[in-house]
Amino acid sequence: MRKDGNQSRMLLVDSSVLPKVFSQVLEAKELLASGKVSTAAEAARVAGISRSAFYKYRDAVYPYESRGIGRIITVYLELRDKPGVLSGVLSEFANAGANILTVNQNIPLKGRALVSISARIDRLTVPAGQLIRNLHAAQGVEQVTRVSGEWEYLG
């Protein structure tokens, strides 16, 4: 609900038809997020807009790919308790272009370590199903179990 009492509507619009200020606000936000600048004033100056324009639009302008939470999966793995096994699993994620968000590993028991991994998969360089198959085939992986995520993409 907007301040004037009307409902907000999200639109998907090609940036080429919008005033340049919207692209500049995105640029300023990216500068801040990357750490290339440390203040909103500096980000606005580098992007070529006023600080007031940045503040006016910053909460209403998003790049399309980051508006949602992204595609995130969580898997639960049973790994052999051997050096390099977890490293190999993490390499499979990295090789596929996944961005690891969390890794939780329990203390090994009876030669097995239980690990849960959450990762963003919106920029994979291989199909998500291939990533999961690679995890199953990785050295020392005994089991891979789905916990959550957009598994309809896993094919």
C-alpha positions, 0 to 999 in steps of 0.5 A: 500500500502506498502513502496515497492509499493505492495499491503498489503494482510491480512492473517489468519494464525494459530499462531502455524506455525509462529515464536514465536516473533508474539505471543510475540508481541501480549503478549506485546500489551496485557500487555500495553492495560491492564495497567500491564506495562506502557511502550513499553520497559517494555512490550517487556522485559516482553514478552521476545522480543527486543524493536525493534522487538516490534516496527517492528511488533506492527502495523502488528500483531493483535489477530483475535478477535480484528482486526475488530471493533467487533460486536456493537449494539445500542438500543434506549429505552423508560423507565418509570421514576422510580428508578432502571429501568435503572440499571435493563436494564444495568444489562440485558446487563451485565448478557448477557456478553455485554460490555457497550460502551455508555449510553445517557439518556435524562431528563425524560418527562411525566414519560418517559426517553429516553435512547440510549445504545451502547454495544459490543456483541462479547462475549455474553453468550446468543444469541443476540436475547435473550438479546433483548427479555430480554430488552423488558421484563425488568421491566419498559421498554416501548419500545426497538428500533433498531438504528444500529448494526449487527442485523442479529445475533439477530435471 
